């Protein structure tokens, strides 16, 4: 039984080490460190020291491509796609976006470069966080727009691409995204590292993957999970978390990988305490031993993610997550 938390926002090793000691003293067993393109460019060796400091406290470490190529989860910008606009996904109206195209070999090569650096930090698991096609609204563009219709997508499609988001196009996008995730997993696994995948909690619509078994069954995969952040989706906590916990556990057991689930720990208020407790309880009841929350101190240090009283929310998160975790 374990409990982990995402950590971001500080790159001063002695400060991070103090936070890691606090996490271990609280009873946490793991930490996920974000590793953005800014980190890749300017903090590469520092990240290795941060991972080592986490290990020194007895914490397992995951490391995530925070906002890399604007194709993974995270509040970070992409240096690569801003410097190489030609790799951005092409919307149906002809506009380029800052989100890299998963079918562009240059994007995949850059993601491989990130993976190499992530493995070099010494992290225990390399975390493929919410891989997705472009979300136009992130760039102030109408949600009616979609991508990608670039030359690499046309080549992979093997014919003229539909001009509308038809069922055929949705199926093509799903195949391409699964292939991109498969490339990520295979590249990590070939180097003897442990790949983890966290899918968006969607199985339909524009951004969902309908058949999650396509990802859970990827050769070399170590951990399969999702992050049913109920309040972000306007859903009921117990129902949404329970549904996706059951799905993850069943697929993980079927394909011999480790099931993982993430509990919302951002943009919450003290009055959400009962929902937090219900979410953790149902996740544990459904068989999730590898349970995590985003993020450290309820993200109170980031004003865009913290609520009005993150300290109170953090206390609830800790109490709920650590109730069944054996003391060190």
C-alpha positions in Angstrom: 0.0 0.0 0.0 1.5 3.3 -1.1 0.7 7.0 -1.3 2.4 9.5 -3.5 2.2 13.1 -4.5 3.2 15.4 -7.4 5.8 18.0 -6.6 6.8 21.1 -8.7 7.7 24.7 -8.4 11.1 24.6 -6.7 14.5 23.8 -8.1 16.6 24.7 -5.1 17.9 21.3 -3.9 18.1 22.1 -0.2 14.6 23.4 -0.2 13.3 20.4 -2.1 15.2 18.0 0.2 13.4 19.6 3.2 10.0 19.1 1.6 10.9 15.4 0.8 11.9 14.9 4.4 8.5 16.3 5.4 6.7 14.0 2.9 8.5 10.9 4.2 7.8 11.9 7.8 4.1 12.3 7.0 4.1 8.7 5.7 4.2 9.2 1.9 6.0 6.5 0.0 6.5 8.3 -3.4 6.9 11.6 -5.1 6.4 12.6 -8.8 8.7 15.3 -10.0 7.7 17.3 -13.0 10.5 17.7 -15.7 9.6 20.5 -18.1 11.5 21.6 -21.2 12.8 24.5 -19.1 14.2 21.9 -16.7 15.7 20.0 -19.6 17.4 23.1 -20.9 18.6 24.6 -17.6 18.1 22.2 -14.7 19.1 18.8 -16.1 21.8 18.0 -13.5 19.8 19.7 -10.8 16.9 17.3 -11.4 19.3 14.4 -10.8 20.2 15.9 -7.4 16.5 16.4 -6.6 15.7 12.8 -7.5 18.7 11.6 -5.3 17.5 13.7 -2.4 14.0 12.1 -2.7 15.6 8.6 -2.7 17.6 9.6 0.3 14.3 10.0 2.1 13.1 6.6 1.1 10.7 7.9 -1.5 10.0 6.2 -4.8 10.3 8.7 -7.7 8.2 9.1 -10.8 9.2 11.8 -13.4 6.8 13.4 -15.8 7.1 15.4 -19.1 5.4 18.5 -17.8 3.9 20.3 -20.8 6.5 18.8 -23.1 5.6 19.8 -26.7 2.2 20.8 -25.3 1.2 17.2 -25.7 1.3 16.1 -22.1 -0.4 17.4 -18.9 1.0 20.4 -17.1 1.2 24.2 -16.7 4.5 24.6 -18.6 5.2 25.9 -22.0 7.1 24.2 -24.8 10.5 25.7 -25.9 10.7 23.1 -28.7 7.5 23.9 -30.5 8.0 27.6 -30.0 11.4 27.3 -31.7 10.1 24.9 -34.3 6.6 26.1 -35.2 6.5 23.8 -38.2 6.1 20.7 -36.0 2.9 22.1 -34.4 -0.5 20.5 -35.1 -2.4 21.9 -38.0 -6.0 22.8 -37.2 -8.8 22.1 -39.6 -9.0 25.8 -40.4 -5.3 25.8 -41.4 -3.8 27.4 -38.3 -0.7 26.0 -36.6 -0.7 25.5 -32.9 2.0 25.1 -30.2 1.1 21.5 -29.7 3.5 19.1 -31.4 2.0 16.5 -33.8 2.4 12.9 -32.5 2.9 11.7 -36.1 5.8 14.1 -36.8 9.1 12.2 -36.5 10.9 15.3 -35.2 8.5 15.5 -32.3 9.0 11.9 -31.4 12.8 12.4 -31.6 12.5 15.3 -29.1 10.4 13.2 -26.8 13.1 10.5 -26.9 15.6 13.2 -26.0 13.4 14.0 -23.0 13.1 10.4 -22.0 16.9 9.9 -22.1 17.3 12.8 -19.7 14.5 11.6 -17.5 16.1 8.2 -17.2 19.5 9.8 -16.4 18.0 11.5 -13.3 17.7 8.0 -11.7 13.9 8.2 -11.4 12.2 4.8 -10.8 9.3 5.3 -13.2 9.0 7.4 -16.4 5.5 8.8 -16.4 3.6 9.4 -19.7 1.2 12.0 -18.4 -2.1 12.6 -20.1 -0.9 12.3 -23.7 -3.4 14.2 -25.9 -4.1 15.9 -29.2 -4.3 19.6 -29.2 -6.8 21.3 -26.9 -7.5 24.5 -28.9 -9.0 26.2 -25.9 -5.6 26.2 -24.2 -4.5 28.7 -26.9 -7.6 30.9 -27.0 -9.1 29.1 -30.0 -12.6 27.8 -30.3 -13.3 24.2 -29.1 -14.9 23.6 -32.5 -11.5 23.5 -34.1 -9.5 20.3 -34.1 -6.2 18.9 -35.3 -4.2 17.6 -36.8 -4.2 17.8 -40.6 -0.5 18.2 -41.3 1.5 16.4 -44.0 2.6 13.7 -41.5 -1.0 12.9 -40.6 -2.0 12.8 -44.3 0.8 10.4 -45.0 -0.1 8.1 -42.2 -3.8 8.3 -43.1 -2.9 7.2 -46.7 -5.5 9.4 -48.4 -7.0 12.9 -48.3 -7.9 13.7 -44.7 -11.6 14.4 -43.9 -12.3 18.1 -43.5 -14.7 17.3 -40.6 -14.2 15.3 -37.4 -16.0 12.3 -38.8 -16.1 8.9 -37.0 -13.3 7.8 -39.4 -11.2 10.7 -38.4 -11.8 10.1 -34.7 -10.8 6.5 -35.1 -7.6 7.6 -36.9 -6.7 10.0 -34.2 -7.2 7.3 -31.6 -4.9 4.9 -33.5 -2.2 7.6 -33.9 -2.3 8.5 -30.2 -2.1 4.9 -29.1 0.9 4.5 -31.5 2.6 7.6 -30.0 2.1 6.2 -26.5 3.4 2.9 -27.6 6.5 4.5 -29.0 7.0 6.3 -25.6 6.6 3.0 -23.7 8.8 1.0 -26.0 11.6 3.6 -25.9 11.6 3.7 -22.1 11.4 -0.1 -21.8 14.3 -0.7 -24.3 16.6 1.1 -21.9 15.6 -1.0 -19.0 13.5 1.7 -17.3 9.9 1.4 -16.1 7.3 3.3 -18.2 4.0 4.4 -16.5 1.0 5.8 -18.5 -1.7 8.0 -17.1 -4.6 8.4 -19.5 -7.1 11.2 -19.4 -10.3 9.9 -17.8 -12.2 9.8 -21.1 -13.4 7.0 -23.3 -15.4 9.0 -25.8 -15.7 12.4 -27.4 -13.0 14.3 -29.1 -10.2 13.3 -26.7 -11.1 9.9 -25.4 -9.5 6.6 -26.2 -12.4 4.1 -26.5 -10.5 0.9 -26.0 -8.1 1.3 -23.1 -6.8 -2.2 -23.5 -4.8 -0.9 -26.5 -2.7 1.0 -24.0 -2.8 -1.4 -21.0 -1.5 -4.2 -23.2 1.5 -2.3 -24.6 4.6 -4.5 -24.5 7.0 -3.3 -21.8 4.4 -1.2 -19.8 5.0 -1.2 -16.1 2.1 0.9 -14.7 -1.3 1.8 -16.1 -3.5 4.5 -14.6 -5.7 7.5 -14.9 -6.7 10.7 -13.0 -10.4 11.1 -12.5 -10.4 14.6 -11.2 -14.1 14.8 -10.5 -14.4 18.5 -9.7 -12.6 19.5 -12.9 -15.1 17.4 -14.9 -18.1 18.4 -12.9 -18.8 14.9 -11.8 -19.6 13.2 -8.5 -16.4 12.2 -6.7 -17.4 8.6 -5.5 -19.1 7.7 -8.8 -16.3 8.9 -11.1 -13.4 7.7 -9.1 -15.0 4.3 -8.5 -15.8 3.8 -12.2 -12.3 4.5 -13.3 -10.6 2.7 -10.4 -12.5 -0.5 -11.4 -11.6 0.0 -15.1 -7.9 0.5 -14.3 -7.7 -2.4 -11.9 -9.4 -4.8 -14.2 -7.2 -3.9 -17.2 -4.0 -3.9 -15.1 -4.8 -7.4 -13.8 -5.7 -8.7 -17.2 -2.4 -7.5 -18.7 -0.1 -8.0 -15.8 0.8 -4.4 -15.1 0.5 -2.2 -12.0 -2.7 -0.2 -11.5 -2.4 3.4 -10.5 -4.9 6.2 -9.7 -4.6 9.9 -9.1 -6.9 11.8 -6.6 -7.6 15.5 -7.3 -5.7 17.8 -4.9 -6.0 21.1 -6.6 -8.7 23.8 -7.0 -10.4 22.3 -4.0 -12.0 23.9 -0.9 -12.4 22.8 2.7 -16.0 22.0 1.9 -14.8 19.3 -0.6 -13.4 17.3 2.3 -16.1 14.6 2.2 -15.5 14.2 -1.6 -11.8 13.7 -1.0 -12.4 11.1 1.6 -15.0 9.3 -0.5 -12.6 9.4 -3.5 -9.8 7.8 -1.6 -12.0 5.3 0.1 -13.6 4.0 -3.1 -10.2 3.9 -4.8 -8.8 1.7 -2.1 -11.9 -0.5 -2.0 -11.6 -1.1 -5.7 -8.0 -2.4 -5.3 -5.8 0.6 -5.9 -2.7 0.2 -3.8 -0.6 2.8 -5.9 -2.6 5.9 -5.0 -1.4 9.5 -5.7 -2.5 13.1 -5.5 -1.8 16.2 -7.5 -0.2 17.9 -5.8 2.1 18.9 -2.9 0.3 21.0 -0.3 -2.8 21.1 -2.4 -0.9 23.2 -5.0 -1.2 26.2 -2.7 2.0 27.7 -4.1 0.5 28.1 -7.6 -2.3 30.6 -7.4 -4.0 29.2 -10.6 -4.4 25.8 -8.9 -4.6 26.5 -5.2 -8.0 27.1 -3.5 -8.8 29.6 -0.8 -7.4 27.4 2.0 -4.9 24.9 0.6 -3.5 24.1 4.0 -6.8 22.7 5.2 -7.3 20.8 2.0 -3.8 19.3 2.3 -4.5 18.1 5.8 -7.6 16.3 4.6 -5.7 14.8 1.6 -2.9 13.5 3.9 -5.3 12.1 6.5 -7.3 10.2 3.8 -4.4 9.0 1.7 -2.2 7.9 4.5 -4.8 6.2 6.7 -4.0 2.7 5.4 -0.3 3.2 4.5 2.0 1.3 7.0 4.3 3.4 9.0 7.9 3.4 7.9 
